[in-house]
Amino acid sequence: MTKKVPLLNEKQKNEVIAILSVGCSRRTAARYVGCTPLTIAKTAKTDETFAQQLIRAQEQAEISSMKNIHNAAKQERYWKAAAWILERKNPEEFRLRSPDSLNAEQLKFIVTQLSQMIVEEVKSPVYRKNVLARLEAFMKEFS
C-alpha cells in the first residue's frame, strides 16, 4: 500500500511561490514549508493556478538573475559576467576546456580519419565491416 502524499495549504503555496521567485530551488522551498518536492509537484498537478504560479515564479527569478548579470556585464570591470553568459548560452563555443579535451566536431573528424585508415588498411571485408560498425555505434553515443 502506497502512502498518500499530502497537498499544500494556501499559506504553504504562497511561501513556496515567494521562495522560488527569489531564485531558490523547489527542494529549498519544500524544506522551508516542511514537505518534499513531491508534495509541491502533486499539489501543482491538482491545482492549475498553483502550477502556473510555480512556472511564473521560476521564470521571473531566472529573468531577474540574467538581468543582473547582463547589467554587470555592461561594466568593463565585471567582464566575467559577460563570459559567464557566453559560457552558459553557447557552451560548445565558449566553455572552459582543458587543453587536451575534444569537442564533438573534433571527435567526428578523428573518427572519420580513423574510419578511412581502417578502409585502407584492413583487407578483410568482414573485419573491416565489423570495426566500422563498432565505430559508427560509438559515434551515435555522442550524437
Salt bridges, closest charged atoms under 4 A:
GLU10 OE2 - LYS13 NZ 2.95
GLU15 OE2 - LYS11 NZ 3.91
ASP47 OD2 - LYS13 NZ 2.54
GLU87 OE1 - ARG88 NH1 3.32
GLU92 OE1 - ARG95 NH1 3.88
GLU92 OE2 - ARG97 NH2 3.91
GLU136 OE2 - LYS140 NZ 3.85
